[in-house]
Amino acid sequence: MALTKAALRRGIASVFLLAMLPAPPALPQEKPAEDAPPSITVDVSLVNILASVHDKHGGLIGNLTKDDFTVLEDGKPQTIKYFTRETDLPLTIGLLIDVSASQRNLLDIEKRAAHQFFSQVLRKKDEAFLISFGEDSELLQDYTNSPKLLQAGLSQLQVNSGASGIGPGPVPTISQPRGTVLYDAVYLAANEKLRAEVGRKVVVLITDGIDEGSKLKIEEAIEAAQKSDVVIYSIDYADPSAYGMFSFGGVSDFALQRMSGETGGRVFKVDRKHSLDDAFKELQDEMRSQYAIAYTSTSPEQDGRFRKLIVKVGDKNLKVQVRKGYYATKPEKS
């Protein structure tokens, strides 16, 4: 079964690579280059990015064209080669849910809202997987398109805050069991699960943003996401009663803002005026209103260096949400 799935993924990757080649004149039935969906990866010749555009009130703008965008790599203008609006590229979602003790009272709400989100967002060629993290990380459901299987995975969510040692889940922890291995979980999802995937790749975090016990630093989690072309969306969901006298007015979302901001995502805050259902609805709308942009870098050497990206639109009242850069590394041989 695993071999069949692997073969299928290799076939999908080949299809996307072929789709990125310019259409020869002798085959008029193929789509023009601008309409050909690029795979969201950094390969030999193309740099691919996903962008969302918001107005000054935070509303999504979904009617822009290629000519509205300017792309700069390390300050140098780049020529956009492929452009797709409201892309239907395959979407792979890794949902990572915090199951540390501070989230105990929120798990039932998270199970219901996440199931509804999966039921609404997944299309035929999309897939998702589910990871819980507390003192360690556990894969509760591997890649699937089935909301029923994802619901079964969600039903397994339980508080993981004891001192019983490393869990036996298929995604092994890389830290000592001490608290909330947020950074380790992000690294594992990006590097072990999503790196070899094609299409749009998203990690959705549901957490209060506190990390305790990760072996890796936040910089390493961000780098893994950037190298895997993963966008991190964070849902900042905290239970004030879990912190008691030590809450000091709330939990900082600095780590979530940094991880999401560096990878082109954003943070959705859950509070009395904004429910978890609202956050999932906004996330769903954003993923349906993205622009896929691809260009051939004017610096083609693959030296492993981090290249800074700036994407702008002509209207200065609009804000472009995009990752801060990419690593110019050679594709891994499969």
ChimeraX attribute file (.defattr): number of C-alpha atoms within 10 A of each C-alpha:
attribute: neighborCount
match mode: 1-to-1
recipient: residues
	/A:1	6
	/A:2	7
	/A:3	8
	/A:4	9
	/A:5	10
	/A:6	11
	/A:7	12
	/A:8	12
	/A:9	15
	/A:10	15
	/A:11	12
	/A:12	16
	/A:13	17
	/A:14	12
	/A:15	12
	/A:16	18
	/A:17	15
	/A:18	13
	/A:19	18
	/A:20	19
	/A:21	11
	/A:22	15
	/A:23	16
	/A:24	11
	/A:25	8
	/A:26	7
	/A:27	8
	/A:28	9
	/A:29	9
	/A:30	14
	/A:31	13
	/A:32	12
	/A:33	17
	/A:34	17
	/A:35	15
	/A:36	20
	/A:37	23
	/A:38	31
	/A:39	26
	/A:40	25
	/A:41	24
	/A:42	20
	/A:43	17
	/A:44	15
	/A:45	13
	/A:46	20
	/A:47	22
	/A:48	22
	/A:49	28
	/A:50	24
	/A:51	19
	/A:52	21
	/A:53	22
	/A:54	16
	/A:55	14
	/A:56	10
	/A:57	8
	/A:58	10
	/A:59	12
	/A:60	18
	/A:61	16
	/A:62	16
	/A:63	11
	/A:64	12
	/A:65	12
	/A:66	17
	/A:67	10
	/A:68	11
	/A:69	16
	/A:70	15
	/A:71	19
	/A:72	16
	/A:73	18
	/A:74	14
	/A:75	11
	/A:76	13
	/A:77	14
	/A:78	17
	/A:79	13
	/A:80	19
	/A:81	19
	/A:82	22
	/A:83	23
	/A:84	20
	/A:85	19
	/A:86	15
	/A:87	20
	/A:88	17
	/A:89	19
	/A:90	20
	/A:91	22
	/A:92	24
	/A:93	26
	/A:94	26
	/A:95	20
	/A:96	24
	/A:97	26
	/A:98	32
	/A:99	26
	/A:100	24
	/A:101	17
	/A:102	21
	/A:103	24
	/A:104	16
	/A:105	14
	/A:106	14
	/A:107	18
	/A:108	14
	/A:109	11
	/A:110	20
	/A:111	19
	/A:112	15
	/A:113	19
	/A:114	21
	/A:115	19
	/A:116	16
	/A:117	17
	/A:118	22
	/A:119	16
	/A:120	12
	/A:121	18
	/A:122	20
	/A:123	14
	/A:124	9
	/A:125	11
	/A:126	19
	/A:127	20
	/A:128	22
	/A:129	22
	/A:130	24
	/A:131	27
	/A:132	31
	/A:133	28
	/A:134	29
	/A:135	32
	/A:136	31
	/A:137	33
	/A:138	23
	/A:139	18
	/A:140	20
	/A:141	21
	/A:142	18
	/A:143	16
	/A:144	17
	/A:145	19
	/A:146	17
	/A:147	20
	/A:148	13
	/A:149	17
	/A:150	23
	/A:151	19
	/A:152	15
	/A:153	20
	/A:154	23
	/A:155	15
	/A:156	12
	/A:157	21
	/A:158	18
	/A:159	19
	/A:160	24
	/A:161	19
	/A:162	13
	/A:163	11
	/A:164	9
	/A:165	11
	/A:166	16
	/A:167	15
	/A:168	12
	/A:169	14
	/A:170	13
	/A:171	20
	/A:172	16
	/A:173	23
	/A:174	18
	/A:175	21
	/A:176	15
	/A:177	24
	/A:178	17
	/A:179	23
	/A:180	28
	/A:181	28
	/A:182	32
	/A:183	27
	/A:184	26
	/A:185	30
	/A:186	28
	/A:187	22
	/A:188	21
	/A:189	29
	/A:190	29
	/A:191	19
	/A:192	13
	/A:193	16
	/A:194	22
	/A:195	20
	/A:196	16
	/A:197	22
	/A:198	24
	/A:199	21
	/A:200	25
	/A:201	26
	/A:202	24
	/A:203	25
	/A:204	22
	/A:205	27
	/A:206	23
	/A:207	25
	/A:208	26
	/A:209	23
	/A:210	20
	/A:211	19
	/A:212	17
	/A:213	19
	/A:214	22
	/A:215	15
	/A:216	17
	/A:217	13
	/A:218	20
	/A:219	13
	/A:220	14
	/A:221	21
	/A:222	24
	/A:223	21
	/A:224	21
	/A:225	29
	/A:226	25
	/A:227	21
	/A:228	25
	/A:229	30
	/A:230	33
	/A:231	28
	/A:232	31
	/A:233	24
	/A:234	28
	/A:235	24
	/A:236	22
	/A:237	24
	/A:238	22
	/A:239	18
	/A:240	17
	/A:241	10
	/A:242	14
	/A:243	14
	/A:244	9
	/A:245	9
	/A:246	10
	/A:247	12
	/A:248	10
	/A:249	9
	/A:250	12
	/A:251	17
	/A:252	14
	/A:253	18
	/A:254	10
	/A:255	17
	/A:256	25
	/A:257	19
	/A:258	17
	/A:259	26
	/A:260	24
	/A:261	21
	/A:262	21
	/A:263	26
	/A:264	23
	/A:265	28
	/A:266	22
	/A:267	21
	/A:268	23
	/A:269	19
	/A:270	18
	/A:271	12
	/A:272	7
	/A:273	7
	/A:274	11
	/A:275	15
	/A:276	22
	/A:277	17
	/A:278	15
	/A:279	21
	/A:280	20
	/A:281	16
	/A:282	15
	/A:283	22
	/A:284	16
	/A:285	13
	/A:286	21
	/A:287	19
	/A:288	16
	/A:289	19
	/A:290	22
	/A:291	23
	/A:292	24
	/A:293	26
	/A:294	28
	/A:295	18
	/A:296	17
	/A:297	19
	/A:298	11
	/A:299	13
	/A:300	12
	/A:301	13
	/A:302	14
	/A:303	11
	/A:304	12
	/A:305	11
	/A:306	16
	/A:307	15
	/A:308	15
	/A:309	18
	/A:310	18
	/A:311	19
	/A:312	18
	/A:313	18
	/A:314	10
	/A:315	10
	/A:316	10
	/A:317	10
	/A:318	18
	/A:319	18
	/A:320	18
	/A:321	21
	/A:322	24
	/A:323	24
	/A:324	17
	/A:325	20
	/A:326	25
	/A:327	19
	/A:328	21
	/A:329	16
	/A:330	13
	/A:331	12
	/A:332	8
	/A:333	4
	/A:334	5
